[in-house]
Amino acid sequence: MKILHFSAMLLMVLVFGCKPEKKNNSTTSETEQSVPEKIAYAHGLKEWKNVEELKFTFNVDRDTTHFERDWIWNIKENKVTGISSGESTTYYRNEIDSVVAKVDAGFINDKYWLLAPFNLVWDEGNFSYEHTETAEPPIGKISMQKLTIVYSNEGGYTPGDAYDFYFGDDYIIKEWVFRKGNQADASLATTWEDYADFDGLTISRTHKNSEGNFKLYFTNIEVK
């Protein structure tokens, strides 16, 4: 089994603390849904039950450097193949040892960037949250709603982290802020833009910071 080579670029890519996905196919009515549920379903969570396989390339451009890696996720079997620098590894997410954990941490990170709205339901019970009806996001400066979630101090790869999601009345995320260890200051703030529909999944393909020297984006997205 070959292990993915993680370059120094990975040091500035976030690794998120979250639990394995729960296949939540709730039929809760819209009026009964919590704010995290409304965000998840606005991004197409209802269609997730039909997804068998997901492929994507995770890209990061920072200043003059570029980093990328490819993922193939067989959801029905929970089998993951990661490819980076021409080398690959395949593993089952219910059979993770200390070596494969390094690869899985990369997968969790990249998948979280891609599907963070769904994790607001999948990670239910693993975080506390607070909803603010009016708040100013750090980049756009246009008044939006805000959802702050704080992960518990147990479980996941980076427990205790916090995220501020900014969204409009349609519950589609426009910006977010990552705060490592629930610190007061932002560790990273980016846009959520370049949305596209993939068989009912509403996915943001591009995230940029305000300084213009950081761009995280997805290519080769395929939903089966």
Beta strands, then each sheet from edge to edge (+ up, - down):
strand 1: 53-62
strand 2: 65-74
strand 3: 79-84
strand 4: 87-92
strand 5: 127-135
strand 6: 144-151
strand 7: 162-167
strand 8: 173-179
strand 9: 188-191
strand 10: 193-198
strand 11: 201-208
strand 12: 214-223
sheet 1: 4+ 3- 2+ 1- 12+ 11- 10+
sheet 2: 5+ 6- 7+ 8- 9+
end
